[in-house]
Amino acid sequence: MHDEIFFDRFLKYMSVTVTEMFRDPDFYRAVREKVIPVLKTFPFVKIWHAGCATGEEVYSMAILLHEENFLDRARIYATDFNKHSLAAAEAGIYPEERMPNYIANYLAGGGSRDFSDYYSAGYGLAKMKDFLKERITFSYHNLVTDGVFGEMNFIACRNVMIYFDKVLQSRVLTLFTDSLRHGGFLCLGNRETLNFSNVKNHYQAADVKQKIYRKIGAAHV
Ligand SMILES: C[S@@+](CC[C@H](N)C(=O)[O-])C[C@H]1O[C@@H](n2cnc3c(N)ncnc32)[C@H](O)[C@@H]1O
């Protein structure tokens, strides 16, 4: 019992959950301009946000897909190994005081609508609208110990591997390569790269600066 409590606290400590909606707006602009047009050629796409923390990144993607009239043709998987974060992500309720910053990010990332349409506000809180949630499946997944999440068209794992050593990063990058469909996209955080890893030859850069890679060639063996 004590071990369980200790582990829970340790996990909370280890899993840095800093995140924002439309974090790094230029990344979202690149997704709008370079990724969505390709995804739109498919009748249906599977998207995986690995290390989704409290969900801000996932709602940002759902908003973007909605604006591209593509949300109903997508299934988004949002995973994390911190169940507290995952519960917060599923609730989709955030302090209202963060909204001005998120609105600024959204506009800088190419958004042009009224961002306040995406949440209901009250009692100092902002609750994301249910229609954004309908296409999102939240589930526990540990990148270190759990397996492939198959046939994805798009994987975002941003600002997660920065805390892993190179061996672990390589393992996780292999997991992503095995989880991605041919021609699928892998997005990393701006301080992360796959250049050192043995999966590097399976990708070409779709946007070097924004760390968006496209899977090419044979599946990783
Ligand atoms: C700094 S947050 C990044 C959130 C979001 N991707 C972003 O860029 O805004 C890192 C997240 O990775 C999760 N994480 C760390 N190690 C993990 C692992 N082994 N498996 C799954 N999630 C993990 C943490 O729990 C945390 O929620």
The ligand as a Gaussian input file, in Angstrom:
#p B3LYP/6-31G(d) Opt

LIG

0 1
 C        5.924000      18.092000     -20.822000
 S        4.542000      17.037000     -21.080000
 C        4.258000      17.285000     -22.808000
 C        2.812000      17.487000     -23.108000
 C        2.476000      17.770000     -24.572000
 N        2.896000      16.701000     -25.437000
 C        3.067000      19.087000     -25.026000
 O        4.052000      19.096000     -25.776000
 O        2.552000      20.135000     -24.651000
 C        5.265000      15.411000     -21.028000
 C        4.261000      14.288000     -20.816000
 O        4.868000      13.035000     -21.121000
 C        4.364000      12.058000     -20.246000
 N        5.293000      10.922000     -20.202000
 C        6.561000      10.896000     -19.719000
 N        7.051000       9.649000     -19.798000
 C        6.087000       8.858000     -20.358000
 C        5.992000       7.481000     -20.692000
 N        6.993000       6.650000     -20.452000
 N        4.848000       7.026000     -21.254000
 C        3.811000       7.872000     -21.492000
 N        3.832000       9.189000     -21.177000
 C        4.950000       9.679000     -20.617000
 C        4.262000      12.797000     -18.922000
 O        3.381000      12.149000     -18.027000
 C        3.764000      14.169000     -19.370000
 O        2.366000      14.222000     -19.332000

